[in-house]
């Protein structure tokens, strides 16, 4: 929670205006707290205002699958099973 704002700011700063999509690969993550989920929703909202999109990468066997489903993050950022899928969509 203490670094959620920093992570959000870094994600947004790394996204140039001419890019259409930010792909965030969370395959290696084992835990997301409520602050991290809020960061994902917030980044998605902010990118949407700039006509950009946030996409998440998470394999089907990820321990975070249930958290992602319960929070309905897919309504803000589509979830792909692989990086290739996210980049070719």
Secondary structure as UniProt FT lines:
FT   TURN            2..3
FT   HELIX           4..13
FT   TURN            17..18
FT   STRAND          21..25
FT   TURN            27..28
FT   HELIX           34..49
FT   TURN            50..51
FT   STRAND          53..57
FT   TURN            60..61
FT   TURN            63..64
FT   HELIX           65..71
FT   HELIX           73..75
FT   STRAND          78..80
FT   HELIX           83..88
//
